[in-house]
């Protein structure tokens, strides 16, 4: 595995996004995210200043390149790890999220067991997206949060449902698929992903799930899969590549490229993976769907509003009209 420093300036191995995703508003948001991480980790002022100064210089050098926002976020967080000499920031928060997610997922599994199949699938999709609120970087969750408090918050999110709800169409694609590539997002919420993966397997499909080859922010690694049982829920798990925020076509492992080519349905979680699904739609499989909560105006506006949205959306079906507003064939 390459060192953190070696990965900071990775070569482009596949085409950059065909559909533009990067927005002028992304850069201040990326810097704000990094500054928030520095504050949350409690680094001394001099270390924080080095991290932010080096990140700004790196962004200056690369901002004119055509990459996804997640490529830039990955770069600045690799700088944080390199300067801090810490390959696993947020250890305690990551472990706490997995603990709470695992506990709540057990309750959810009991709740949905008796639901009719279509309703169960839609409910598990809502829980998979609601689980993203466990993200300690964006939800403001601290070290002392407990399962009961979080459960109440997440049940409220589930009850509100989706702003764009194409779960019925996604279910039809899943039932017709022989092989599904399910791309998860963060620690904690992957416990709910495990429930949805088991449901997808019950339709007769082979479900394969990639993990990040190294920790970055709150993205899930092999250790996290094992902590919540996602490794046992899937037919197969594999390494997607190195420590990227969301999966990356530019740094994809050979196995990830192979699974993208083989999948009848690619189902992704989270905004970073939405960037890839939207920007690289022509390079993905016959059908691509995304489950996420939007975290910025630039993405929400593609659905007609700047407010935060919960989405279960089909990006496009090859040989058919794309469903997502603003997408092109």
CORFEN-V858259 format. One record per residue. N is the residue number from 1. RES is the residue in one small letter. SS is DSSP state (a for helix, b for strand, c for the rest). PSI is psi in radians with two decimals (none if undefined). OMEGA is omega in whole degrees, -180 to 180 (NA if undefined). Layout:
n = {N,N}
res = {RES,RES}
ss = {SS,SS}
psi = {PSI,PSI}
omega = {OMEGA,OMEGA}
This chain:
n = {1,2,3,4,5,6,7,8,9,10,11,12,13,14,15,16,17,18,19,20,21,22,23,24,25,26,27,28,29,30,31,32,33,34,35,36,37,38,39,40,41,42,43,44,45,46,47,48,49,50,51,52,53,54,55,56,57,58,59,60,61,62,63,64,65,66,67,68,69,70,71,72,73,74,75,76,77,78,79,80,81,82,83,84,85,86,87,88,89,90,91,92,93,94,95,96,97,98,99,100,101,102,103,104,105,106,107,108,109,110,111,112,113,114,115,116,117,118,119,120,121,122,123,124,125,126,127,128,129,130,131,132,133,134,135,136,137,138,139,140,141,142,143,144,145,146,147,148,149,150,151,152,153,154,155,156,157,158,159,160,161,162,163,164,165,166,167,168,169,170,171,172,173,174,175,176,177,178,179,180,181,182,183,184,185,186,187,188,189,190,191,192,193,194,195,196,197,198,199,200,201,202,203,204,205,206,207,208,209,210,211,212,213,214,215,216,217,218,219,220,221,222,223,224,225,226,227,228,229,230,231,232,233,234,235,236,237,238,239,240,241,242,243,244,245,246,247,248,249,250,251,252,253,254,255,256,257,258,259,260,261,262,263,264,265,266,267,268,269,270,271,272,273,274,275,276,277,278,279,280,281,282,283,284,285,286,287,288,289,290,291,292,293,294,295,296,297,298,299,300,301,302,303,304,305,306,307,308,309,310,311,312,313,314,315,316,317,318,319,320,321,322,323,324,325,326,327,328,329}
res = {x,x,x,x,x,x,x,x,x,x,x,x,x,x,x,x,x,x,x,x,x,x,x,x,x,x,x,x,x,x,x,x,x,x,x,x,x,x,x,x,x,x,x,x,x,x,x,x,x,x,x,x,x,x,x,x,x,x,x,x,x,x,x,x,x,x,x,x,x,x,x,x,x,x,x,x,x,x,x,x,x,x,x,x,x,x,x,x,x,x,x,x,x,x,x,x,x,x,x,x,x,x,x,x,x,x,x,x,x,x,x,x,x,x,x,x,x,x,x,x,x,x,x,x,x,x,x,x,x,x,x,x,x,x,x,x,x,x,x,x,x,x,x,x,x,x,x,x,x,x,x,x,x,x,x,x,x,x,x,x,x,x,x,x,x,x,x,x,x,x,x,x,x,x,x,x,x,x,x,x,x,x,x,x,x,x,x,x,x,x,x,x,x,x,x,x,x,x,x,x,x,x,x,x,x,x,x,x,x,x,x,x,x,x,x,x,x,x,x,x,x,x,x,x,x,x,x,x,x,x,x,x,x,x,x,x,x,x,x,x,x,x,x,x,x,x,x,x,x,x,x,x,x,x,x,x,x,x,x,x,x,x,x,x,x,x,x,x,x,x,x,x,x,x,x,x,x,x,x,x,x,x,x,x,x,x,x,x,x,x,x,x,x,x,x,x,x,x,x,x,x,x,x,x,x,x,x,x,x,x,x,x,x,x,x,x,x,x,x,x,x,x,x,x,x,x,x,x,x}
ss = {c,c,c,a,a,a,a,c,c,c,c,c,c,c,c,c,c,c,c,c,c,c,c,c,c,a,a,a,a,a,a,a,a,a,a,a,a,a,a,a,a,c,c,c,a,a,a,a,a,a,a,a,a,a,a,a,a,a,a,a,a,a,c,c,c,c,c,c,a,a,a,a,a,a,a,a,a,a,a,a,a,a,a,a,c,c,c,c,c,c,a,a,a,a,a,a,a,a,a,a,a,a,a,a,a,a,a,a,a,a,a,a,c,c,c,c,a,a,a,a,a,a,a,a,a,a,a,a,a,a,a,a,a,a,c,c,c,c,c,c,c,c,c,c,c,c,a,a,a,a,a,a,a,a,a,a,a,a,a,a,c,c,c,b,b,c,a,a,a,a,a,a,a,a,a,a,c,c,b,b,b,b,b,c,c,b,c,c,c,a,a,a,a,a,a,a,a,a,a,a,a,c,c,c,c,b,b,b,b,b,b,b,c,c,c,c,c,c,b,c,b,a,a,a,a,a,a,a,c,a,a,a,a,c,c,b,b,b,b,c,b,c,c,c,c,c,c,c,c,c,c,b,c,a,a,a,a,a,a,a,a,a,c,c,b,b,b,b,b,c,a,a,a,a,a,a,a,a,a,c,a,a,a,c,c,c,b,b,b,b,b,b,b,c,c,c,a,a,a,a,a,a,a,c,c,c,c,c,c,b,b,b,b,b,b,b,b,c,c,c,c,c,c,c,c,c,c,c,c}
psi = {2.24,2.74,2.87,-0.81,-0.68,-0.50,-0.14,-0.53,1.20,2.52,2.71,2.05,-0.31,2.90,2.51,2.93,2.36,-0.51,2.04,2.38,-0.62,2.38,2.61,-0.46,-0.19,-0.69,-0.91,-0.53,-0.70,-0.78,-0.71,-0.73,-0.77,-0.75,-0.70,-0.68,-0.76,-0.77,-0.78,-0.60,-0.18,0.57,2.62,2.65,-0.69,-0.64,-0.77,-0.72,-0.67,-0.77,-0.87,-0.68,-0.76,-0.65,-0.76,-0.73,-0.71,-0.72,-0.71,-0.71,-0.46,-0.10,-0.49,-0.10,2.65,1.64,2.92,2.70,-0.64,-0.46,-0.74,-0.68,-0.72,-0.79,-0.79,-0.55,-0.46,-0.63,-0.75,-0.84,-0.66,-0.82,-0.67,-0.18,0.83,1.91,-0.18,1.26,2.81,0.49,-0.91,-0.72,-0.69,-0.80,-0.69,-0.71,-0.75,-0.70,-0.82,-0.76,-0.77,-0.73,-0.80,-0.62,-0.59,-0.68,-0.70,-0.73,-0.72,-0.65,-0.69,-0.12,-0.65,0.02,2.62,2.66,-0.85,-0.74,-0.64,-0.76,-0.83,-0.69,-0.73,-0.59,-0.73,-0.69,-0.66,-0.66,-0.72,-0.59,-0.36,-0.33,-0.15,-0.11,1.91,-0.31,-0.46,-0.39,-0.10,0.38,2.30,-2.97,-0.41,0.27,2.58,2.84,-0.72,-0.75,-0.78,-0.67,-0.76,-0.73,-0.78,-0.63,-0.58,-0.69,-0.77,-0.72,-0.54,-0.41,-2.86,2.52,-0.61,2.00,1.73,0.58,-0.61,-0.73,-0.67,-0.70,-0.72,-0.73,-0.71,-0.69,-0.47,-0.22,2.53,-0.51,2.21,2.26,1.94,2.04,1.83,-3.13,-1.58,2.87,2.76,-1.16,-0.37,-0.29,-0.62,-0.56,-0.67,-0.67,-0.75,-0.65,-0.73,-0.68,-0.77,-0.68,-0.54,-0.28,-0.11,-0.06,2.67,2.18,2.10,2.49,2.15,2.53,2.77,2.46,-0.18,2.75,2.43,2.26,-2.08,0.19,2.60,2.38,-3.12,-0.75,-0.67,-0.71,-0.82,-0.57,-0.54,-0.05,0.25,-0.50,-0.65,-0.46,-0.58,2.77,-0.77,2.57,2.75,2.87,2.23,-0.39,-2.80,-2.69,1.25,2.60,1.91,2.90,2.74,2.27,-0.49,-0.48,0.45,2.49,2.74,-0.63,-0.71,-0.77,-0.70,-0.74,-0.62,-0.73,-0.54,-0.36,2.39,-0.49,2.25,2.09,2.02,2.74,2.45,2.85,-0.66,-0.72,-0.45,-0.70,-0.83,-0.79,-0.67,-0.84,-0.50,0.45,-0.73,-0.32,0.01,-2.96,-2.94,-0.56,2.41,2.25,2.69,2.42,2.15,2.85,2.18,2.55,0.11,2.75,-0.63,-0.59,-0.78,-0.63,-0.39,-0.26,0.23,0.12,2.59,-0.13,2.82,2.33,2.55,2.20,2.37,1.67,2.53,2.12,-0.69,2.74,2.12,2.45,0.25,2.94,2.36,2.55,-0.58,2.25,2.32,-0.19,2.77,2.66,none}
omega = {-180,176,177,-178,-178,-177,-176,-179,-174,176,177,-177,179,-177,173,-172,178,177,-176,178,-177,-176,178,179,-176,-174,178,178,179,180,178,179,-180,179,177,178,178,180,-178,-180,175,-179,175,-177,-177,177,178,180,178,-180,-177,179,179,179,179,179,179,177,177,-176,-171,-171,-180,-180,-177,178,172,175,-178,176,180,178,176,-178,-177,178,171,175,177,-178,-179,-180,-179,-175,-177,-179,-178,173,176,-177,-174,180,177,180,180,178,179,-180,-179,179,180,-180,-178,-179,176,178,-180,179,178,-179,-171,-172,-175,-179,173,-172,-179,179,179,179,-179,-180,179,174,179,178,179,179,179,-180,178,177,172,-178,-175,-178,-176,-175,179,180,-177,-176,-172,-176,-178,-174,-177,179,-180,180,179,179,-178,178,175,177,179,-178,179,177,-177,172,169,-171,176,-178,180,179,178,178,179,177,-179,-179,179,-174,171,-179,-178,171,-179,-174,-178,-174,-166,171,179,-178,-180,174,176,174,-180,178,-179,178,177,178,179,178,-179,177,178,-179,166,-176,-180,-171,178,174,177,-178,177,-177,172,-173,-177,-180,-171,178,178,179,179,176,-178,-178,-177,178,178,177,180,-178,-177,171,179,170,-178,-179,-178,-173,-178,-174,179,175,-166,177,-175,172,-179,-180,-176,172,175,180,180,179,179,-178,175,-179,-176,-170,170,178,170,-179,-175,178,170,-174,179,178,172,176,-178,-178,-179,-175,-177,-176,-179,-178,-177,-170,-177,-180,-178,178,-175,173,-177,163,-180,-177,-180,180,-174,177,-179,-178,176,177,170,-179,177,-174,180,-174,170,-170,164,-168,174,179,178,175,-178,-176,175,-178,174,-180,-174,176,176,-180,176,-178,NA}
